[in-house]
Amino acid sequence: MLDRVQGMIEKLKYLNRKILEIDKKQSLLVEKEELLEKNLEQRVEKVIVSVDQMKQFTEQCADRLFEQFSERAVLGKVNDYVNLEYFKVPSDKSPKVLLVGFYGAVNLGDELMLQKLYRDLNVIKNDIYVMMCDNENLDAFRYPGMNIIHYPKTKFDFNHLADIFDSVIFGGGAILDDSGYLQEESFKYDLGKIFIELALSFIEKNKEVHAIGLSTNEKIVNEEYQEKLKRIIDGSINFSVRDKYSKRLIESACGHEITMINDIVLTNEYPKVMKEKGEKYKIGIIWICQADLLGSLEKLVEHIQSTYDIEKTEIHFIPFYNYHDCDYKFYNEFCEKKSEFNFSIESMAYSFENICQKVRECDVVISMRYHGALLGLMNGCRTFSLLYTQHPHYYNKMMDLYEKFECVQDLFFSVEELVEALPVKNDVVINSVDFDNTSYTQIVQSIIKKQKERKEKMDF
């Protein structure tokens, strides 16, 4: 009996050992499972991190590729060194003329100067290239057959242009302007800066520079600009301004005697006809369509509404500077607010004949724009102007213009003065002024002669 009990005890001990061994093995298995699970989690985390890193790296690569090959890069960083547009200018030996101005915006005054000068340059038109400002809305069909390039996009362009062109003509405008000279990248858009650097590049390469009928700011204060301007005047074949105030300013600042000619638009032939009186009194308004001048226009129109017979009076808004339809939008918004009056918005004129016709239809013209006033006076129309004193270009050319036509009393410095002077009916006849344009003609003829001589020499 005792032996049997002892045997059972031994069996139980054995079973207990086995159970302990199994528990131990199970614990080891659990530990291994936990270790495997931990290792698996670590590997999964590494894979996730690797995927994130690969995604980030891929995005970085894509960004770099985009920077290298995108349109933005082609027009931006790449063009710090290369302006692809200028490669279309033939590199043959045919003598070429570069005509530069504030063209293509479209500012009607500058467009009229371009049309007149381009027409007067009686040379092979394929040898003339016209430099215009950037305007993606420009209707190129208005310039049939004209070679058009745009303002420089890199500093290297200036010397390149002086290499491929034999002469440069700056054809009219208030481009003797130092206000943007020190601004970053102003060489891409500011004509005052472009004029200085481009003219100097041509002079240094012994190429011809012609500055025709320009004007200055009311002041030129930058000494470096003045020094460069002196070098340009010394090195230019022709250098002329269009008003006596610009002439005095340059002569004082640079110590050079300067030739003065008439504005290029004034060299147009135009009929000196008297306007027949119509049934309605037509007031033509050519405004500078900017938000800061809206209040002045409102005062002017309110005065007209309160003073004139509304049934017998018409206000004609005449667009003059229509970059991105700015004048149209301005006039349309204004007319919607003042719908009770008899307004009309003229279509944009694109030729000298067209704008003269619109001006002649008016009994009175009120123009803030210089060439608008010039065209009104030129066509014998009583023309009042509000001087835009905030703009550095306006004083010199506007004062000189009204002095030329002997009607300074119609140029005003405030809208309050202007409305007080407006007549209910206009019986004043503007004296017809005959301008001597001999100097302009001689300058253009000298350019034509030199260009033809270069052409003949090349052909020979």
C-alpha positions in Angstrom: 0.0 0.0 0.0 2.8 2.3 1.0 4.6 1.5 -2.2 1.6 2.3 -4.3 1.2 5.7 -2.6 4.8 6.3 -3.1 4.5 5.5 -6.8 1.5 7.8 -7.1 3.5 10.6 -5.5 6.4 10.1 -7.9 3.9 10.2 -10.8 2.4 13.4 -9.5 5.9 14.9 -9.1 6.7 13.9 -12.6 3.5 15.4 -13.9 4.2 18.6 -12.0 7.7 18.7 -13.5 6.2 18.3 -17.0 3.6 21.0 -16.3 6.4 23.3 -15.1 8.4 22.5 -18.2 5.4 23.2 -20.4 4.7 26.5 -18.6 8.3 27.4 -19.0 8.2 26.5 -22.7 5.0 28.4 -23.1 6.5 31.4 -21.4 9.5 31.2 -23.8 7.1 31.0 -26.7 5.2 34.1 -25.4 8.4 35.9 -25.0 9.5 34.9 -28.5 6.1 35.9 -29.8 6.4 39.3 -28.1 9.9 39.7 -29.4 8.8 38.8 -32.9 5.8 41.2 -32.6 8.1 44.0 -31.4 10.6 43.3 -34.2 7.8 43.3 -36.7 6.5 46.6 -35.4 9.9 48.1 -35.7 10.3 46.8 -39.2 6.9 48.2 -40.2 7.8 51.6 -38.6 11.1 51.5 -40.6 9.1 50.7 -43.8 6.7 53.6 -43.1 9.6 56.0 -42.4 11.2 54.8 -45.6 8.0 55.3 -47.6 7.6 58.8 -46.2 11.3 59.6 -47.0 10.8 58.2 -50.5 7.7 60.3 -50.9 9.5 63.4 -49.7 12.5 62.7 -51.9 10.2 62.1 -54.9 8.4 65.4 -54.2 11.8 67.2 -53.9 12.9 65.7 -57.2 9.6 66.7 -58.9 10.0 70.2 -57.5 13.5 70.4 -58.9 12.5 69.2 -62.2 9.6 71.6 -62.3 12.0 74.5 -61.4 14.3 73.4 -64.2 11.8 72.8 -67.0 8.6 74.8 -66.1 7.5 77.9 -68.0 8.1 79.8 -64.9 11.7 78.9 -64.9 12.1 79.5 -68.6 10.7 83.0 -68.1 12.4 83.6 -64.8 15.7 82.1 -63.7 16.9 80.8 -67.0 16.2 84.3 -68.5 18.6 85.8 -66.0 21.2 84.9 -68.7 19.3 84.3 -71.9 16.4 86.2 -73.6 15.2 83.7 -76.2 13.0 86.3 -77.9 16.0 88.2 -79.2 17.3 85.2 -81.1 14.6 85.7 -83.7 16.4 88.9 -84.8 18.5 87.9 -87.9 22.2 88.0 -87.3 23.0 88.9 -90.9 24.9 92.0 -91.9 21.8 93.9 -93.0 21.8 97.2 -91.1 19.0 97.3 -88.5 17.2 100.1 -86.6 15.8 99.7 -83.2 12.8 102.0 -82.4 12.1 102.3 -78.6 9.3 104.0 -76.7 6.3 103.4 -74.4 4.6 101.5 -77.2 2.1 98.7 -77.0 0.5 99.6 -73.7 -1.9 101.0 -75.4 -1.4 104.7 -74.5 -2.8 106.6 -77.5 -0.4 109.5 -77.3 2.6 107.1 -77.6 0.9 105.0 -80.3 0.4 108.2 -82.4 4.1 109.1 -82.0 5.1 105.5 -83.1 2.8 105.6 -86.1 4.1 109.0 -87.3 7.8 108.2 -86.8 7.5 104.7 -88.2 5.7 106.1 -91.3 8.3 108.9 -91.7 11.3 106.5 -91.6 11.4 105.9 -95.4 13.6 102.9 -95.3 13.1 99.2 -95.8 10.6 98.4 -93.0 11.9 94.9 -92.5 15.1 96.5 -91.1 13.2 98.3 -88.4 12.4 96.6 -85.1 10.0 98.2 -82.6 10.5 97.6 -78.9 7.3 97.4 -77.0 6.3 96.9 -73.3 4.8 93.6 -72.3 1.1 93.5 -72.9 -0.5 90.0 -73.3 -3.7 91.6 -74.5 -2.0 93.5 -77.3 -3.7 93.1 -80.7 -0.7 92.5 -82.9 -3.0 92.8 -86.0 -2.9 96.5 -85.5 0.8 96.5 -86.4 0.8 94.6 -89.8 4.2 93.6 -91.0 5.9 95.3 -88.0 8.9 93.6 -86.4 8.1 93.6 -82.7 10.3 92.7 -79.7 9.9 93.5 -76.0 11.7 95.3 -73.3 14.9 93.6 -72.0 14.5 90.8 -69.5 18.1 90.4 -68.5 21.0 92.8 -68.0 22.9 91.0 -70.7 20.3 92.0 -73.3 21.5 95.5 -73.4 24.9 94.7 -74.9 23.3 92.0 -77.1 20.9 94.6 -78.6 23.8 97.0 -79.2 25.6 94.2 -81.0 22.9 93.3 -83.5 21.5 96.8 -84.2 23.3 99.6 -85.9 21.2 102.5 -84.4 18.6 103.0 -81.7 15.9 105.7 -81.9 14.0 106.8 -78.8 10.9 108.1 -80.4 9.2 110.6 -78.2 7.8 110.6 -74.7 8.5 111.5 -71.1 11.3 109.0 -70.7 14.0 111.1 -69.1 12.9 109.9 -65.7 15.1 109.0 -62.7 12.3 108.0 -60.4 12.6 104.3 -61.0 16.4 104.2 -61.7 17.4 102.5 -58.4 14.5 100.2 -58.1 15.2 96.5 -58.3 14.9 95.0 -61.8 13.6 98.3 -63.1 15.7 97.6 -66.3 12.9 95.2 -67.2 10.0 97.7 -67.2 11.0 101.3 -66.5 11.7 103.2 -69.6 13.7 105.8 -67.8 16.2 103.1 -66.7 16.0 101.3 -70.1 16.8 104.5 -71.9 19.9 105.2 -69.9 21.4 101.7 -70.0 20.5 101.0 -73.6 21.8 104.3 -75.0 25.1 103.8 -73.2 25.5 100.3 -74.5 25.0 101.6 -78.1 27.5 104.5 -77.5 30.1 102.2 -76.0 29.9 100.0 -79.2 30.2 103.1 -81.5 26.6 102.7 -82.6 24.2 105.5 -83.4 21.8 106.9 -80.7 18.9 109.3 -81.7 16.7 110.8 -78.9 13.8 112.6 -80.6 11.4 114.9 -78.8 11.7 113.6 -75.3 10.8 115.3 -72.0 11.9 115.1 -68.4 10.4 114.8 -65.0 9.9 118.1 -63.2 13.2 117.3 -61.5 16.1 114.9 -62.0 17.9 114.4 -58.7 19.9 111.2 -59.0 23.5 112.2 -59.6 24.5 109.0 -61.3 21.6 109.3 -63.7 22.7 112.9 -64.5 26.3 111.7 -65.2 25.1 109.0 -67.5 22.7 111.4 -69.2 25.7 113.7 -69.9 27.6 110.9 -71.6 24.5 110.0 -73.7 24.1 113.6 -74.8 27.8 113.8 -75.8 27.6 110.5 -77.6 24.3 110.8 -79.4 23.9 111.7 -83.1 20.7 113.5 -82.3 19.3 114.6 -78.9 16.2 116.7 -78.6 13.4 117.5 -76.2 9.8 118.7 -76.9 9.4 121.4 -74.2 11.4 124.4 -72.9 11.1 123.3 -69.3 12.9 120.0 -70.0 15.4 121.9 -72.1 16.2 124.2 -69.2 16.4 121.4 -66.7 18.9 119.3 -68.7 21.0 122.3 -69.6 21.2 123.2 -66.0 21.9 119.7 -64.7 24.2 118.5 -67.5 25.7 121.7 -68.8 24.9 121.0 -72.4 22.9 123.0 -74.9 19.9 121.1 -75.9 17.8 121.2 -79.1 14.1 121.6 -78.8 11.6 120.4 -81.4 7.8 120.0 -81.4 6.1 116.9 -80.1 6.1 114.2 -82.8 2.2 114.2 -82.9 2.3 118.0 -83.8 4.2 117.1 -87.0 1.1 115.5 -88.4 -0.8 117.4 -91.2 -4.3 118.2 -90.1 -7.2 120.2 -91.6 -7.8 123.5 -89.9 -11.5 123.5 -90.0 -14.2 125.3 -87.9 -16.7 123.1 -86.2 -20.3 123.6 -87.0 -22.6 124.0 -84.0 -24.9 121.0 -83.3 -28.2 120.8 -81.5 -26.6 119.5 -78.3 -23.6 120.8 -76.4 -21.0 118.1 -76.4 -18.4 117.9 -73.7 -15.5 115.5 -74.3 -13.7 114.2 -71.2 -10.3 112.5 -71.4 -9.5 111.5 -67.8 -6.6 109.8 -66.1 -8.6 106.8 -65.0 -7.2 106.1 -61.6 -9.0 105.6 -58.3 -7.4 108.7 -56.7 -8.9 110.9 -59.4 -12.4 109.5 -59.2 -13.5 112.2 -56.7 -12.3 115.0 -58.9 -14.3 113.6 -61.8 -17.4 113.3 -59.7 -17.0 117.0 -58.7 -16.7 117.9 -62.4 -19.7 116.0 -63.5 -21.8 117.2 -60.6 -21.0 120.8 -61.6 -22.0 120.0 -65.2 -25.2 118.4 -64.1 -26.1 121.4 -61.9 -25.1 124.1 -64.5 -25.9 122.8 -67.9 -29.3 122.0 -69.5 -29.3 118.3 -69.1 -31.6 117.8 -72.1 -29.3 119.7 -74.4 -25.9 118.5 -73.0 -24.0 115.3 -73.7 -20.8 114.0 -72.0 -18.6 111.9 -74.1 -15.9 109.9 -72.3 -13.0 109.3 -74.6 -10.7 106.3 -73.7 -7.1 107.2 -74.2 -5.0 104.7 -72.2 -6.6 101.3 -72.3 -4.1 98.8 -70.9 -6.3 95.8 -69.9 -9.4 97.9 -70.7 -8.7 100.1 -67.7 -10.3 103.2 -69.2 -13.4 101.4 -70.3 -13.9 99.7 -66.9 -13.4 103.0 -65.1 -15.9 104.9 -67.3 -18.5 102.1 -67.2 -18.4 101.9 -63.4 -18.8 105.7 -63.2 -21.7 105.8 -65.7 -23.6 103.1 -63.8 -23.5 105.2 -60.7 -24.6 108.4 -62.5 -27.1 106.8 -64.9 -29.5 109.8 -64.8 -27.2 111.9 -67.0 -26.7 111.6 -70.8 -23.3 109.8 -70.9 -21.7 108.0 -73.8 -18.4 106.1 -73.9 -16.5 106.4 -77.2 -14.7 103.5 -78.7 -11.0 103.5 -78.4 -9.3 105.4 -81.3 -6.2 103.8 -82.8 -5.3 106.4 -85.4 -4.6 110.1 -85.7 -7.5 110.6 -88.1 -9.9 108.7 -85.8 -9.1 110.6 -82.6 -9.2 113.9 -84.4 -12.7 113.2 -85.7 -13.9 112.3 -82.1 -12.3 115.5 -80.7 -13.8 117.8 -83.5 -17.3 116.5 -82.6 -17.0 118.1 -79.2 -17.8 121.7 -78.3 -15.4 121.6 -75.3 -12.7 119.1 -74.4 -11.6 118.5 -70.8 -8.4 116.5 -70.8 -6.1 115.4 -68.0 -3.9 113.6 -70.5 -1.2 115.6 -72.3 -1.8 114.2 -75.8 -5.5 114.5 -75.3 -5.1 118.2 -74.6 -2.7 118.5 -77.5 -5.2 117.0 -79.9 -8.0 119.2 -78.6 -5.9 122.4 -79.1 -4.5 121.1 -82.4 -8.0 120.7 -83.8 -9.1 124.2 -82.7 -11.4 123.0 -79.8 -11.6 124.9 -76.5 -9.6 122.6 -74.3 -9.4 122.7 -70.5 -6.9 120.7 -68.5 -6.5 119.6 -64.9 -2.8 119.3 -64.2 -2.0 115.9 -62.5 0.5 117.3 -60.0 1.1 113.9 -58.4 2.8 112.7 -61.7 6.4 113.9 -62.2 6.0 113.9 -66.0 3.2 116.3 -66.4 4.2 119.8 -65.3 6.9 120.4 -68.0 5.0 119.1 -71.0 1.6 120.5 -70.0 2.8 124.0 -69.2 4.8 124.2 -72.4 1.9 123.0 -74.5 -0.6 125.6 -73.1 2.0 128.3 -73.6 2.6 127.3 -77.2 -1.2 127.6 -77.9 -1.3 130.9 -75.9 -4.1 129.6 -73.5 -2.4 129.0 -70.2 -5.6 130.3 -68.5 -7.3 127.0 -69.4 -4.8 124.9 -67.5 -5.7 124.4 -63.8 -4.1 123.0 -60.7 -7.4 122.0 -58.9 -10.8 120.8 -60.0 -12.4 123.6 -58.0 -10.6 126.2 -60.2 -11.5 124.2 -63.3 -15.3 124.0 -62.7 -15.4 127.8 -61.9 -13.9 128.5 -65.3 -16.1 126.2 -67.4 -18.3 128.2 -69.7 -22.0 127.4 -70.1 -21.6 127.9 -73.8 -18.3 128.2 -75.6 -17.8 131.1 -78.0 -14.0 131.2 -77.7 -12.2 130.3 -80.9 -8.8 128.8 -80.4 -6.2 130.4 -82.6 -4.8 128.1 -85.2 -1.0 127.8 -84.7 1.3 126.9 -87.5 4.3 125.0 -86.1 7.7 124.9 -87.7 8.7 121.2 -87.9 11.8 121.7 -89.9 14.1 120.4 -87.1 12.1 117.2 -86.8 12.2 116.7 -90.6 15.9 117.2 -90.7 16.5 114.7 -87.9 14.4 112.0 -89.6 16.0 112.7 -93.0 19.5 112.4 -91.5 18.6 109.0 -90.0 17.1 107.8 -93.4 20.2 109.0 -95.2 22.6 107.1 -92.9 20.6 104.0 -93.0 20.5 104.0 -96.8 24.2 104.6 -96.9 24.8 101.5 -94.7 22.5 99.5 -96.9 24.3 100.5 -100.1 27.7 99.8 -98.5 26.5 96.3 -97.5 25.1 95.6 -101.0 28.3 96.9 -102.6 
